[in-house]
Amino acid sequence: MAAITLISESQAKEGNRFYYMGPQLECRECHLKGVCFNLEQGSMYAITAVRDQTHNCSLTEDTVRVVEIKKVAQRSAVPKKSAIEGSLITFQKPGCGRLDCGNYRICHPYAVEDKKKYSVIEIEGDAECLIGEELVLVKLF
């Protein structure tokens, strides 16, 4: 059975991705909150299908549509010694603050939580590091 949630009409397109940032206080009285709150906070999801059902949303003051979703693996850079396909790692954001680095967003991904365990599902190759760390690009799930 497909996982479903509600998303704004304008964003409800197959293939679109979004981060679920967590429940909103304004939604606590909504009778549909269970459909919106069934996702993992901080994770990225891809819309796999758009259904015909719509609802009114008091938070967005707009129409929301029922969509089928799947959780998406996150791309990140990790130390080379941790990059073993199939292994479980505890992700640690680097102490590097080099905003001028082309890999900054990969080393500091939005939807990967510090000190949380992730599975390394794919190794993509070496990542350039401006401070000389040996990093590898991976997909985490």
C-alpha distance (Angstrom), angle and dihedral (degrees) to the residues before:
residue distance angle dihedral
M1 . . .
A2 3.80 . .
A3 3.79 122.0 .
I4 3.80 111.6 -118.5
T5 3.78 137.3 -164.7
L6 3.79 139.8 161.9
I7 3.78 123.2 -99.7
S8 3.79 134.5 172.5
E9 3.78 115.8 -80.2
S10 3.82 91.9 -117.9
Q11 3.83 92.6 55.0
A12 3.80 96.6 41.9
K13 3.79 98.9 106.0
E14 3.79 126.1 128.1
G15 3.81 109.9 -104.2
N16 3.82 95.7 25.2
R17 3.79 115.8 129.0
F18 3.77 131.6 -150.7
Y19 3.79 141.2 176.1
Y20 3.78 117.3 -122.7
M21 3.79 104.0 -137.8
G22 3.81 96.7 -177.1
P23 3.79 139.9 -93.8
Q24 3.78 121.0 -37.4
L25 3.83 120.8 -133.4
E26 3.81 90.5 -132.1
C27 3.81 89.0 64.2
R28 3.80 98.8 57.4
E29 3.84 93.1 100.2
C30 3.82 96.2 43.5
H31 3.81 115.3 114.3
L32 3.84 89.5 -144.5
K33 3.82 96.9 52.6
G34 3.81 92.0 108.0
V35 3.80 89.2 65.5
C36 3.81 92.2 51.2
F37 3.81 97.3 39.4
N38 3.80 97.1 51.3
L39 3.81 93.2 91.9
E40 3.81 130.8 93.4
Q41 3.79 110.6 -101.7
G42 3.80 113.8 -116.5
S43 3.81 94.4 18.3
M44 3.78 128.9 122.7
Y45 3.80 120.4 -126.1
A46 3.79 133.8 -168.4
I47 3.80 122.6 -146.5
T48 3.80 108.2 -123.2
A49 3.83 99.0 176.2
V50 3.78 138.7 5.4
R51 3.80 117.6 -138.6
D52 3.81 127.5 -152.1
Q53 3.82 95.5 -118.0
T54 3.82 118.2 105.2
H55 3.79 133.1 -178.8
N56 3.78 137.3 -174.3
C57 3.80 115.6 -105.9
S58 3.79 120.9 -152.7
L59 3.83 92.2 -163.1
T60 3.80 96.0 56.9
E61 3.82 94.1 25.0
D62 3.78 85.7 -136.4
T63 3.77 141.4 91.7
V64 3.80 118.6 -76.2
R65 3.79 125.8 -160.6
V66 3.78 131.0 -144.7
V67 3.81 110.5 -113.5
E68 3.78 135.1 -179.3
I69 3.80 113.0 -127.6
K70 3.78 144.0 -176.7
K71 3.79 129.5 -158.9
V72 3.81 112.9 -108.2
A73 3.79 127.4 -142.1
Q74 3.80 114.3 -113.3
R75 3.79 124.0 -127.0
S76 3.78 115.5 -133.9
A77 3.79 144.1 150.4
V78 3.79 118.1 -114.4
P79 3.80 134.0 174.3
K80 3.80 111.1 -76.2
K81 3.82 91.8 -121.1
S82 3.85 90.0 59.8
A83 3.79 95.5 48.4
I84 3.78 104.2 99.8
E85 3.78 114.8 140.7
G86 3.80 110.6 -119.5
S87 3.80 93.9 18.3
L88 3.78 127.0 124.8
I89 3.81 113.3 -125.7
T90 3.78 135.9 -179.4
F91 3.78 105.2 -125.9
Q92 3.80 116.4 -133.0
K93 3.77 120.5 -172.7
P94 3.80 109.7 -131.0
G95 3.78 121.2 -111.2
C96 3.79 89.6 -126.7
G97 3.77 115.0 120.2
R98 3.81 97.6 -175.2
L99 3.81 100.3 139.7
D100 3.81 88.3 174.7
C101 3.81 91.1 65.8
G102 3.80 117.3 107.2
N103 3.81 89.0 -139.3
Y104 3.81 97.2 49.0
R105 3.82 93.9 107.3
I106 3.82 90.8 46.2
C107 3.82 92.0 51.1
H108 3.82 90.5 44.5
P109 3.83 102.6 37.6
Y110 3.80 118.7 -176.0
A111 3.78 98.3 -131.1
V112 3.80 101.2 40.1
E113 3.78 113.9 91.7
D114 3.77 123.0 -142.6
K115 3.82 114.4 -110.2
K116 3.82 92.9 10.3
K117 3.81 122.7 127.5
Y118 3.82 119.4 -112.2
S119 3.78 135.6 173.7
V120 3.79 117.0 -121.1
I121 3.81 100.9 -132.6
E122 3.80 99.6 170.6
I123 3.80 139.0 13.1
E124 3.80 114.0 -146.5
G125 3.80 101.4 -179.0
D126 3.78 143.1 -92.5
A127 3.80 121.7 -24.9
E128 3.78 123.6 -146.5
C129 3.80 113.9 -118.6
L130 3.80 124.0 -164.5
I131 3.81 93.0 -154.8
G132 3.81 94.9 48.8
E133 3.81 102.0 -104.8
E134 3.81 116.7 150.0
L135 3.80 101.6 -120.0
V136 3.80 134.8 172.0
L137 3.80 128.2 -157.9
V138 3.81 110.8 -122.4
K139 3.78 141.5 167.4
L140 3.79 113.8 -123.2
F141 3.80 127.8 -161.0
